[in-house]
Amino acid sequence: MSTQDLQRQSINPGHTQAIYDTFHFSQATRVGNMIWVSGQVGIDASMIPAEGIQAQSHLAFKSLKTILEAAGASLADVVELMTFHTDLQDEIHAFGRVKDEYFPERYPAWTAVGISQLALPDLRVEVRAVAVINSGRV
């Protein structure tokens, strides 16, 4: 692997540039074939949280998919998920059903953590991931 292959690349698709400029973090960082994705939440294009855990989970996973694709990967390449939940005990099963729609097989490692709050008051869940490009090929 050359030095160029190991250079750090920030991944910020066009619609996320305002977040990068305002809050000073990348949606993802790629080094070689590894991608670390920042926490994705269930907000719409207007930065409004969706209603309920299922809707927020879908938006978070759709955002994760978009970020991974911008970095040259897919959901199949995810090797680790870490999720943060404001009501882990009551909502984990509903979240799990949505997660399984996006990861129907070859499940990644997963850690779920209960927390007291997220960045916006109405957010229920945040999803971060680590991916290895082309690791999901069968």
N, CA, C and O of each residue as an XYZ file, in Angstrom:
552
protein
N       0.841     -1.171      0.000
C       0.000      0.000      0.000
C       0.888      1.237      0.000
O       1.823      1.335      0.796
N       0.601      2.172     -0.883
C       1.423      3.371     -0.977
C       0.979      4.414      0.049
O      -0.097      4.312      0.639
N       1.827      5.411      0.245
C       1.502      6.505      1.157
C       0.235      7.214      0.698
O      -0.569      7.642      1.525
N       0.052      7.341     -0.605
C      -1.140      7.993     -1.144
C      -2.399      7.210     -0.756
O      -3.433      7.811     -0.461
N      -2.319      5.876     -0.756
C      -3.459      5.049     -0.377
C      -3.867      5.270      1.079
O      -5.020      5.034      1.442
N      -2.937      5.716      1.906
C      -3.208      5.882      3.330
C      -3.514      7.321      3.729
O      -3.614      7.628      4.917
N      -3.662      8.202      2.748
C      -4.018      9.575      3.082
C      -5.465      9.653      3.534
O      -6.334      8.959      3.007
N      -5.708     10.501      4.508
C      -7.048     10.680      5.047
C      -7.884     11.547      4.123
O      -7.444     12.604      3.669
N      -9.099     11.083      3.851
C     -10.022     11.792      2.968
C     -11.321     12.059      3.739
O     -11.919     11.138      4.296
N     -11.746     13.313      3.765
C     -13.030     13.664      4.374
C     -14.135     13.444      3.362
O     -13.997     13.804      2.192
N     -15.238     12.847      3.815
C     -16.379     12.559      2.952
C     -17.544     13.426      3.423
O     -18.060     13.240      4.525
N     -17.954     14.375      2.579
C     -19.061     15.279      2.887
C     -19.860     15.546      1.617
O     -19.608     16.528      0.919
N     -20.833     14.669      1.312
C     -21.652     14.906      0.125
C     -22.271     16.301      0.169
O     -22.492     16.857      1.245
N     -22.547     16.857     -1.000
C     -23.021     18.237     -1.133
C     -24.061     18.681     -0.127
O     -23.955     19.775      0.427
N     -25.066     17.854      0.122
C     -26.146     18.263      1.027
C     -25.698     18.327      2.484
O     -26.443     18.822      3.329
N     -24.486     17.833      2.799
C     -23.994     17.865      4.176
C     -22.934     18.947      4.399
O     -22.408     19.078      5.504
N     -22.621     19.711      3.369
C     -21.558     20.714      3.483
C     -21.854     21.734      4.577
O     -20.935     22.165      5.273
N     -23.109     22.126      4.743
C     -23.457     23.107      5.779
C     -23.145     22.563      7.178
O     -22.714     23.313      8.054
N     -23.360     21.265      7.386
C     -23.042     20.655      8.677
C     -21.533     20.705      8.906
O     -21.076     21.028     10.003
N     -20.765     20.386      7.869
C     -19.300     20.433      7.962
C     -18.839     21.844      8.301
O     -18.006     22.037      9.187
N     -19.383     22.828      7.592
C     -18.975     24.215      7.790
C     -19.388     24.756      9.162
O     -18.635     25.508      9.781
N     -20.565     24.382      9.635
C     -21.090     24.908     10.894
C     -20.525     24.196     12.117
O     -20.109     24.841     13.080
N     -20.509     22.858     12.077
C     -20.148     22.089     13.267
C     -18.744     21.492     13.223
O     -18.297     20.886     14.197
N     -18.049     21.660     12.099
C     -16.643     21.270     11.961
C     -16.378     19.783     12.187
O     -15.493     19.409     12.956
N     -17.157     18.942     11.508
C     -16.859     17.511     11.467
C     -17.302     16.944     10.140
O     -18.233     17.447      9.509
N     -16.619     15.884      9.721
C     -16.939     15.207      8.471
C     -17.993     14.135      8.705
O     -18.061     13.540      9.780
N     -18.804     13.899      7.701
C     -19.782     12.821      7.772
C     -19.079     11.474      7.826
O     -19.565     10.527      8.444
N     -17.932     11.404      7.170
C     -17.125     10.186      7.224
C     -15.681     10.542      6.939
O     -15.375     11.586      6.362
N     -14.801      9.643      7.360
C     -13.382      9.757      7.058
C     -12.945      8.423      6.470
O     -13.231      7.355      7.012
N     -12.241      8.517      5.339
C     -11.739      7.309      4.685
C     -10.215      7.333      4.707
O      -9.587      8.341      4.381
N      -9.636      6.195      5.101
C      -8.195      5.981      5.020
C      -8.014      4.597      4.406
O      -8.420      3.593      4.991
N      -7.405      4.552      3.230
C      -7.276      3.277      2.524
C      -8.655      2.725      2.220
O      -9.488      3.421      1.640
N      -8.906      1.480      2.606
C     -10.212      0.880      2.347
C     -11.126      0.902      3.581
O     -12.169      0.247      3.600
N     -10.726      1.659      4.606
C     -11.517      1.788      5.841
C     -12.293      3.100      5.837
O     -11.790      4.137      5.404
N     -13.529      3.033      6.329
C     -14.377      4.227      6.426
C     -14.989      4.266      7.824
O     -15.576      3.291      8.292
N     -14.839      5.407      8.470
C     -15.487      5.659      9.759
C     -16.576      6.692      9.513
O     -16.287      7.810      9.088
N     -17.822      6.326      9.774
C     -18.957      7.207      9.506
C     -19.428      7.823     10.820
O     -19.661      7.119     11.803
N     -19.564      9.147     10.821
C     -20.103      9.852     11.982
C     -21.545      9.436     12.223
O     -22.203      8.890     11.337
N     -22.020      9.695     13.412
C     -23.389      9.348     13.762
C     -24.406      9.989     12.835
O     -24.359     11.193     12.586
N     -25.319      9.186     12.329
C     -26.390      9.641     11.459
C     -27.702      9.580     12.242
O     -27.964      8.620     12.968
N     -28.508     10.605     12.084
C     -29.751     10.701     12.845
C     -30.950     10.805     11.910
O     -30.801     10.979     10.700
N     -32.121     10.695     12.485
C     -33.363     10.676     11.719
C     -33.953     12.047     11.483
O     -35.039     12.356     11.973
N     -33.236     12.879     10.728
C     -33.745     14.204     10.389
C     -33.986     14.287      8.886
O     -33.369     13.568      8.100
N     -34.898     15.181      8.506
C     -35.168     15.388      7.088
C     -34.261     16.495      6.545
O     -33.391     16.989      7.262
N     -34.459     16.881      5.300
C     -33.612     17.881      4.656
C     -33.677     19.241      5.350
O     -32.764     20.054      5.207
N     -34.746     19.491      6.095
C     -34.899     20.755      6.828
C     -34.359     20.672      8.250
O     -34.556     21.589      9.047
N     -33.670     19.563      8.573
C     -33.113     19.327      9.905
C     -34.196     19.130     10.965
O     -33.982     19.430     12.140
N     -35.360     18.625     10.548
C     -36.470     18.348     11.449
C     -36.487     16.843     11.726
O     -36.494     16.045     10.788
N     -36.494     16.446     13.008
C     -36.559     15.011     13.323
C     -37.875     14.390     12.865
O     -38.939     14.994     12.999
N     -37.788     13.182     12.324
C     -38.990     12.436     11.934
C     -39.764     12.057     13.198
O     -39.242     12.136     14.310
N     -40.997     11.653     13.007
C     -41.866     11.285     14.122
C     -41.696      9.813     14.463
O     -42.028      8.951     13.649
N     -41.188      9.511     15.647
C     -41.107      8.137     16.120
C     -39.827      7.415     15.748
O     -39.093      7.825     14.849
N     -39.578      6.325     16.466
C     -38.335      5.574     16.317
C     -38.200      4.921     14.945
O     -37.107      4.913     14.380
N     -39.271      4.379     14.403
C     -39.148      3.706     13.102
C     -38.811      4.692     11.991
O     -37.923      4.426     11.181
N     -39.496      5.811     11.942
C     -39.233      6.814     10.903
C     -37.820      7.388     11.051
O     -37.115      7.579     10.060
N     -37.414      7.659     12.293
C     -36.062      8.175     12.499
C     -35.004      7.137     12.125
O     -33.967      7.479     11.557
N     -35.265      5.890     12.439
C     -34.313      4.832     12.104
C     -34.140      4.708     10.598
O     -33.018      4.579     10.109
N     -35.247      4.746      9.857
C     -35.165      4.683      8.393
C     -34.335      5.839      7.842
O     -33.472      5.630      6.989
N     -34.587      7.053      8.322
C     -33.824      8.206      7.830
C     -32.340      8.079      8.179
O     -31.482      8.414      7.362
N     -32.039      7.603      9.370
C     -30.636      7.446      9.767
C     -29.929      6.421      8.872
O     -28.800      6.652      8.440
N     -30.590      5.292      8.594
C     -29.967      4.278      7.741
C     -29.876      4.738      6.283
O     -28.912      4.405      5.594
N     -30.857      5.490      5.811
C     -30.762      6.033      4.444
C     -29.588      7.009      4.342
O     -28.862      7.017      3.348
N     -29.413      7.820      5.368
C     -28.282      8.741      5.392
C     -26.960      7.981      5.450
O     -26.009      8.337      4.754
N     -26.895      6.941      6.270
C     -25.704      6.098      6.343
C     -25.371      5.523      4.976
O     -24.213      5.532      4.560
N     -26.377      5.026      4.282
C     -26.186      4.455      2.935
C     -25.622      5.503      1.971
O     -24.700      5.212      1.209
N     -26.168      6.710      2.002
C     -25.720      7.795      1.131
C     -24.264      8.164      1.406
O     -23.482      8.357      0.476
N     -23.907      8.260      2.671
C     -22.533      8.612      3.048
C     -21.567      7.518      2.604
O     -20.506      7.809      2.052
N     -21.933      6.261      2.845
C     -21.077      5.149      2.426
C     -20.871      5.143      0.917
O     -19.752      4.944      0.445
N     -21.935      5.358      0.164
C     -21.813      5.382     -1.292
C     -20.897      6.508     -1.745
O     -20.122      6.329     -2.685
N     -20.972      7.667     -1.093
C     -20.086      8.786     -1.440
C     -18.623      8.447     -1.157
O     -17.718      9.000     -1.783
N     -18.399      7.541     -0.217
C     -17.036      7.128      0.142
C     -16.555      5.922     -0.664
O     -15.405      5.507     -0.523
N     -17.425      5.353     -1.509
C     -17.033      4.209     -2.328
C     -17.384      2.864     -1.732
O     -16.796      1.851     -2.108
N     -18.337      2.833     -0.804
C     -18.721      1.590     -0.128
C     -20.236      1.409     -0.198
O     -20.950      2.198     -0.818
N     -20.700      0.350      0.454
C     -22.132      0.081      0.532
C     -22.458     -0.410      1.936
O     -21.560     -0.645      2.744
N     -23.739     -0.562      2.218
C     -24.146     -1.107      3.511
C     -23.576     -2.501      3.725
O     -23.298     -2.884      4.862
N     -23.400     -3.261      2.661
C     -22.835     -4.614      2.780
C     -21.402     -4.586      3.305
O     -20.919     -5.594      3.821
N     -20.720     -3.457      3.183
C     -19.341     -3.325      3.637
C     -19.218     -2.940      5.112
O     -18.108     -2.871      5.639
N     -20.346     -2.689      5.782
C     -20.308     -2.291      7.193
C     -19.884     -3.491      8.034
O     -20.471     -4.569      7.949
N     -18.857     -3.281      8.843
C     -18.367     -4.336      9.731
C     -18.733     -4.071     11.191
O     -18.699     -4.982     12.018
N     -19.079     -2.830     11.501
C     -19.457     -2.484     12.874
C     -20.492     -1.376     12.880
O     -20.369     -0.388     12.156
N     -21.509     -1.552     13.704
C     -22.510     -0.520     13.991
C     -22.431     -0.190     15.470
O     -22.229     -1.071     16.306
N     -22.593      1.088     15.783
C     -22.795      1.502     17.165
C     -24.000      2.427     17.142
O     -24.032      3.400     16.389
N     -24.989      2.119     17.971
C     -26.206      2.917     17.995
C     -26.431      3.478     19.394
O     -26.130      2.835     20.400
N     -26.960      4.676     19.430
C     -27.227      5.387     20.674
C     -28.728      5.662     20.740
O     -29.304      6.213     19.802
N     -29.354      5.281     21.843
C     -30.819      5.317     21.974
C     -31.228      6.077     23.222
O     -30.675      5.857     24.299
N     -32.202      6.977     23.076
C     -32.704      7.699     24.244
C     -33.729      6.888     25.018
O     -34.031      7.216     26.165
N     -34.274      5.831     24.415
C     -35.195      4.930     25.122
C     -34.898      3.498     24.673
O     -35.729      2.840     24.047
N     -33.720      3.045     25.003
C     -33.216      1.750     24.529
C     -34.161      0.613     24.884
O     -34.495     -0.202     24.024
N     -34.590      0.546     26.117
C     -35.389     -0.586     26.577
C     -36.715     -0.699     25.827
O     -37.101     -1.799     25.430
N     -37.414      0.406     25.628
C     -38.733      0.344     24.997
C     -38.695      0.324     23.469
O     -39.649     -0.122     22.831
N     -37.593      0.807     22.879
C     -37.586      0.960     21.422
C     -36.622      0.037     20.685
O     -36.567      0.074     19.456
N     -35.868     -0.782     21.393
C     -34.843     -1.598     20.741
C     -35.427     -2.599     19.748
O     -34.813     -2.861     18.714
N     -36.581     -3.156     20.033
C     -37.163     -4.139     19.112
C     -37.643     -3.472     17.824
O     -37.436     -4.007     16.735
N     -38.278     -2.314     17.942
C     -38.713     -1.585     16.738
C     -37.499     -1.151     15.922
O     -37.505     -1.253     14.695
N     -36.463     -0.670     16.598
C     -35.243     -0.293     15.900
C     -34.622     -1.506     15.211
O     -34.208     -1.425     14.055
N     -34.559     -2.622     15.918
C     -33.969     -3.839     15.364
C     -34.656     -4.312     14.098
O     -33.994     -4.786     13.174
N     -35.973     -4.190     14.043
C     -36.704     -4.578     12.829
C     -36.304     -3.698     11.649
O     -36.139     -4.193     10.534
N     -36.146     -2.395     11.887
C     -35.711     -1.494     10.811
C     -34.274     -1.822     10.420
O     -33.959     -1.894      9.232
N     -33.407     -2.019     11.397
C     -32.003     -2.359     11.120
C     -31.912     -3.588     10.222
O     -31.105     -3.636      9.293
N     -32.751     -4.578     10.513
C     -32.703     -5.812      9.735
C     -33.178     -5.634      8.293
O     -32.858     -6.464      7.442
N     -33.924     -4.586      8.002
C     -34.280     -4.281      6.612
C     -33.043     -3.831      5.828
O     -32.929     -4.107      4.634
N     -32.133     -3.150      6.493
C     -30.935     -2.629      5.844
C     -29.765     -3.612      5.913
O     -28.845     -3.547      5.098
N     -29.806     -4.522      6.889
C     -28.784     -5.556      7.059
C     -29.495     -6.903      7.199
O     -29.577     -7.448      8.300
N     -30.013     -7.447      6.084
C     -30.811     -8.675      6.165
C     -29.992     -9.954      6.337
O     -30.554    -11.011      6.623
N     -28.690     -9.870      6.169
C     -27.809    -11.039      6.309
C     -26.394    -10.546      6.574
O     -26.112     -9.351      6.488
N     -25.514    -11.477      6.895
C     -24.111    -11.131      7.178
C     -24.049     -9.906      8.088
O     -23.460     -8.878      7.753
N     -24.673    -10.056      9.241
C     -24.833     -8.950     10.181
C     -23.485     -8.409     10.656
O     -22.564     -9.174     10.940
N     -23.380     -7.070     10.739
C     -22.154     -6.495     11.299
C     -22.144     -6.644     12.821
O     -23.173     -6.938     13.429
N     -20.988     -6.443     13.423
C     -20.920     -6.331     14.874
C     -21.789     -5.123     15.262
O     -21.872     -4.149     14.515
N     -22.432     -5.195     16.434
C     -23.349     -4.120     16.819
C     -23.299     -3.903     18.315
O     -23.387     -4.848     19.099
N     -23.154     -2.640     18.706
C     -23.241     -2.233     20.095
C     -24.342     -1.191     20.195
O     -24.332     -0.203     19.461
N     -25.294     -1.404     21.101
C     -26.384     -0.457     21.342
C     -26.208      0.130     22.736
O     -26.029     -0.601     23.711
N     -26.260      1.451     22.820
C     -26.011      2.141     24.077
C     -27.203      3.039     24.409
O     -27.659      3.806     23.561
N     -27.698      2.945     25.624
C     -28.743      3.839     26.099
C     -28.123      5.121     26.626
O     -27.154      5.087     27.385
N     -28.685      6.254     26.218
C     -28.161      7.569     26.612
C     -29.307      8.472     27.042
O     -30.475      8.142     26.832
N     -28.978      9.606     27.641
C     -30.030     10.505     28.124
C     -30.500     11.498     27.075
O     -31.653     11.926     27.118
N     -29.643     11.877     26.133
C     -30.069     12.821     25.103
C     -29.140     12.788     23.897
O     -28.005     12.317     23.968
N     -29.666     13.308     22.783
C     -28.889     13.479     21.558
C     -28.839     14.971     21.230
O     -29.285     15.792     22.032
N     -28.305     15.331     20.068
C     -28.053     16.734     19.723
C     -29.319     17.595     19.643
O     -29.276     18.784     19.958
N     -30.434     17.011     19.231
C     -31.709     17.735     19.176
C     -32.692     17.055     20.119
O     -32.665     15.832     20.253
N     -33.550     17.815     20.770
C     -34.430     17.235     21.798
C     -35.328     16.089     21.328
O     -35.599     15.177     22.109
N     -35.792     16.105     20.089
C     -36.725     15.072     19.628
C     -36.055     13.865     18.977
O     -36.745     12.952     18.523
N     -34.735     13.844     18.926
C     -34.048     12.695     18.336
C     -34.128     11.498     19.269
O     -33.983     11.630     20.485
N     -34.364     10.314     18.678
C     -34.503      9.065     19.429
C     -33.289      8.151     19.287
O     -32.977      7.380     20.195
N     -32.589      8.241     18.121
C     -31.506      7.294     17.834
C     -30.444      7.951     16.957
O     -30.737      8.831     16.147
N     -29.207      7.501     17.139
C     -28.092      7.912     16.290
C     -27.322      6.652     15.918
O     -27.102      5.779     16.758
N     -26.909      6.559     14.642
C     -26.251      5.363     14.114
C     -24.889      5.758     13.539
O     -24.807      6.616     12.661
N     -23.830      5.131     14.036
C     -22.501      5.330     13.451
C     -21.989      3.977     12.987
O     -22.452      2.935     13.451
N     -21.028      4.001     12.066
C     -20.583      2.742     11.478
C     -19.112      2.801     11.073
O     -18.531      3.869     10.882
N     -18.541      1.607     10.951
C     -17.228      1.413     10.375
C     -17.408      0.446      9.213
O     -18.079     -0.577      9.350
N     -16.811      0.768      8.071
C     -16.939     -0.085      6.891
C     -15.553     -0.349      6.295
O     -14.629      0.453      6.434
N     -15.445     -1.489      5.635
C     -14.249     -1.860      4.886
C     -14.691     -2.069      3.448
O     -15.462     -2.980      3.148
N     -14.196     -1.218      2.569
C     -14.617     -1.240      1.161
C     -14.389     -2.624      0.554
O     -13.326     -3.223      0.716
N     -15.404     -3.111     -0.140
C     -15.429     -4.392     -0.837
C     -15.430     -5.609      0.079
O     -15.295     -6.732     -0.406
N     -15.576     -5.421      1.371
C     -15.631     -6.571      2.272
C     -16.978     -7.282      2.207
O     -17.101     -8.423      2.652
N     -17.983     -6.614      1.656
C     -19.312     -7.202      1.584
C     -19.550     -8.061      0.361
O     -20.622     -8.646      0.210
N     -18.569     -8.141     -0.505
C     -18.730     -8.993     -1.702
C     -18.817    -10.443     -1.293
O     -18.058    -10.909     -0.443
N     -19.743    -11.153     -1.901
C     -19.938    -12.565     -1.577
C     -19.167    -13.419     -2.548
O     -19.196    -14.646     -2.449
